[in-house]
Amino acid sequence: MSKINEATRDLVSDANFAFPKERKEPIHDAAHVRNAIARFKQVQGVTDAERDAAWKRIQAAAKNMNVALNEKDWRELS
């Protein structure tokens, strides 16, 4: 996975984050989608409603980038 430095992160649009308001968990490429899935439950300071919305963004990004996603809901993550 390519690392994003602070300057590059500032250039990533809000739409390319699972949590755009907080700018947490970038999902602009397949590696970052997989990382967002793996770290999803580690995100702090967000509501369940924000998690639901973030999960939908992750699902869409995963489908678009052919990333396998077995869980239907973020609550299924271990």
C-alpha positions as CSV (number, residue, x, y, z in Angstrom):
1,M,0.0,0.0,0.0
2,S,1.3,3.4,-0.9
3,K,1.6,5.8,2.0
4,I,-0.1,9.1,2.0
5,N,1.9,12.0,3.4
6,E,0.1,15.0,4.8
7,A,0.5,17.1,1.7
8,T,-0.9,14.4,-0.5
9,R,-3.7,13.6,2.0
10,D,-4.9,17.2,1.8
11,L,-5.3,16.8,-2.0
12,V,-7.6,13.7,-1.6
13,S,-11.2,14.7,-2.0
14,D,-13.6,14.2,0.9
15,A,-15.5,11.7,-1.3
16,N,-12.5,9.4,-1.1
17,F,-12.6,8.9,2.6
18,A,-14.9,6.4,4.4
19,F,-15.4,9.1,7.0
20,P,-15.3,12.3,5.0
21,K,-16.2,14.7,7.8
22,E,-13.3,13.4,9.9
23,R,-11.2,12.7,6.8
24,K,-10.5,9.2,8.2
25,E,-9.8,6.0,6.3
26,P,-9.0,7.0,2.7
27,I,-10.6,4.7,0.1
28,H,-9.1,6.1,-3.1
29,D,-7.4,2.8,-4.2
30,A,-7.8,-0.9,-3.6
31,A,-5.0,-1.1,-1.0
32,H,-6.6,1.7,1.0
33,V,-10.1,0.1,0.7
34,R,-8.7,-3.1,2.2
35,N,-7.0,-1.1,5.0
36,A,-10.2,0.8,5.7
37,I,-12.0,-2.5,6.1
38,A,-9.3,-3.9,8.4
39,R,-9.2,-0.8,10.6
40,F,-12.9,0.1,10.5
41,K,-13.6,-0.7,14.1
42,Q,-10.6,1.2,15.3
43,V,-12.0,4.5,14.2
44,Q,-13.0,6.5,17.3
45,G,-15.3,9.5,17.8
46,V,-17.9,8.6,15.2
47,T,-21.6,7.6,15.7
48,D,-23.2,4.4,14.5
49,A,-25.0,6.4,11.8
50,E,-21.6,7.7,10.6
51,R,-20.3,4.1,10.6
52,D,-23.4,3.0,8.5
53,A,-22.7,5.8,6.0
54,A,-19.0,5.0,5.9
55,W,-19.7,1.3,5.4
56,K,-21.8,2.1,2.3
57,R,-18.9,4.2,0.9
58,I,-16.5,1.3,1.5
59,Q,-18.9,-1.2,-0.1
60,A,-19.2,1.0,-3.2
61,A,-15.4,1.5,-3.4
62,A,-14.8,-2.2,-2.9
63,K,-17.2,-3.1,-5.7
64,N,-15.6,-0.4,-8.0
65,M,-12.1,-1.7,-7.3
66,N,-12.9,-5.4,-7.3
67,V,-12.0,-5.8,-3.6
68,A,-13.6,-8.9,-2.0
69,L,-16.0,-7.9,0.8
70,N,-17.6,-10.8,2.6
71,E,-19.4,-8.8,5.3
72,K,-22.8,-7.3,4.5
73,D,-22.6,-4.9,7.5
74,W,-19.8,-3.4,9.5
75,R,-21.2,-5.1,12.7
76,E,-20.1,-8.4,11.2
77,L,-16.4,-7.4,11.3
78,S,-14.4,-9.3,13.9
